[in-house]
Amino acid sequence: EIMKNLIPFIAYLIVLSCQNSKSDVDLKVKNLLSQMTLEEKIGQMNQYNGFYDATGPAPDGEDQKIKYENVKNGLVGSMLNVRGVDEVRAFQKLAVENSRLGIPIIFGFDVIHGYKTVFPIPLAESASWDLDIIEMSAKMSAKEASAAGLNWTFAPMVDISRDARWGRVMEGAGEDPYLGSLIAAARVKGFQGSDLSSYETIASTAKHFAAYGFSESGRDYNTVDIGMNTLHNIVLPPFKATVDAGVKTFMNSFNDLNGIPATADKYLQREILKGDWNFDGFVVSDWGSLREMIDHGFARDRKHAGELALNGGSDMDMESYIYIDHIKELLDEGKVKISQIDDAVRRILKVKYELGLFDDPYKYLDNEREKNITGSKEILDATLEVANHSIVLLKNEGNILPLKKNDQKIAIIGPLADDKNSPLGNWRTAAENNSAVSVLEAMREYKGNKISHAKGVKLVNKIPAGFHEEVSINETDKTGILNAKKIAKDADVVIMVLGEYGFQSGEGRSRTNLDLPGFQQELLEEGYKVNKNIVLVLMNGRPLILNWHNENLPAIVEAWHLGSLSGTAISNVLYGDFNPGGKLPMSFPRSVGQLPLYYNYKSTGRPGADGEDAGSVFWSHYQDELNSPLYPFGYGLSYTTFSISEISLSSDEFSNGESINASVSVSNTGNIKGREVIQLYIQDKFASATRPVRELKGFETVDLEPGESKTVEFIINEKLLEFYNGDNKWVTEPGEFNVFIGNSSQTTNSTSFNFR
Ligand code: GLC
């Protein structure tokens, strides 16, 4: 009885202590802010890229000297691309031990899919539809990155995109806002953990705010022009999900949105993010995006860009040097307000306090921990688990897969078969080059078969570009194809490992052509002429055009860029040691001409379905291609089979405050254990704004032994039916709804209900 009465009081104390620690931080921030000079405040808003090896002698170049002095005088709030305990310590000491107030620097880095141990690219990870392993992946990446002295990652990238021409689709969670929102939240929780002050957790960043994934024609950095309906129903939900998950920072995007560069977009950054959503972290610009407003033709000069950015709600300037150079003048001229500066600095200091950097600026800096954590078995095991779950089986006719483990002659062919670099993907910034396990190496681990190998098409033409030496799939020399044909002819099974090299997707890597680059297709078709038993293993950072492959090949495995243990995961799947269960987070088109292509499309006033005779040409379709994707969102096969029952509803109507249950029974009808992802889609048939023909509103991954069945149940309530309507409001409207439950976005297993 006593305990029962005590519980509310204990709960009150817990809430009070959380609020105390929150208001305690706010008080400390307020107190520190009151001691800071204007120059020191502006310094916190200034972020530099690492500009010299701080473990070496002080720099002597003119501009580097200025930067060095600024760090020493506490005029640099943050640095990026400084990593490794020794180098971070050197910069931190320079600032903390020399500046007047000793304010610690926050060190950021692109921990996008792992740090030194590389995880699958985010698009691959999203194909797992497994929120637990996605959270674990971020947690392990944070553990390794924090051991290198880092406190902040510029991830998760949560840009929804429907256009595979855009190279950065590799970095996100695909085309759907519901899946994208859950993945975004899982990644934030993984990076930040339950205690941000722990030296194993790091602050995360929701980026790129906003609508960068809608860059026109899929061309990176291009203009974006979308309406409020798409902005609020598709683009913003994953960002809101990160705020609800407690994300500490946002990064704005390079693009202009409806005529306003995001860096200066008050509607986005002040009205929605800091206003409606009450976000209390800070906004960092993307690299040089303040300065780029001059190129946008939006800022007259650098000073004007600074005025626009601060008024627009950007708190920290990454590598434009505009805030540090011009904010004081702008304040004197009344172009910006001290309240804006104080608010920006307050937000930045708050994150530093929450990270524990004021308690101990060197808390992330332990050489022993760096040595023990980096590349540890725990982290390698994690990346393998994520890689296994990221693989999507697109085709497996005649059960050519899984391969037999003995007495087989297996030819492994292709430029990516022995490639130890491409599997690391694009954002492998801290990894050693050529550190991935290749397919060839991993397949050779299975000693029961005779393995032969030929590149067929070599990786040549080293193109020095950006911060990584790049190679391009050979465009000139195809002499290797002959030799490849020879070993293909002689094999029982051919494993063709083809796709994009690691830097063929990612930032600045848009493509207008989504075929296999170079002579890979010719290599494949030449091989097919002498042996039809080909398993195509794809390594790519975006959907590709696979019509010929789907038409002719018995098996296709979508293996993306899976990171450090890529080859190990692929061989696990090829030999059946892991039964693939991934589902596509993005539609695979039949033609580039279909893009942008997505499953949650609008009906239009002239709807129609592929293959049906519409009786005339006057419906929404192409003369020369179907409307549907080759492989749809949510699609993926398994080595076993599943059956899904019809949908049963607890009721066929409900109203405000109520809900109904929709359930199916799913059975493993095959003879090996496997995973199915049961997906719930809802269609709002009539509303005050046009609505998609269906939208993902729930999913559950189910692991079943052979013969095992399980009931999967979804709760449908008015929250699930909410949408942003023509009056710019979030509403749930009464009406009739269709519900679909199945194993891809094309499921026809449906029924309907009424919301009164
Ligand atoms: C890049 C990217 C951004 C990244 C930043 C720092 O240009 O757009 O995603 O976090 O610069 O590397």
Residues whose N, C-alpha, C, O or C-beta is under 5 A from the ligand:
A	BS01	GLC	D110 F154 D286 W287
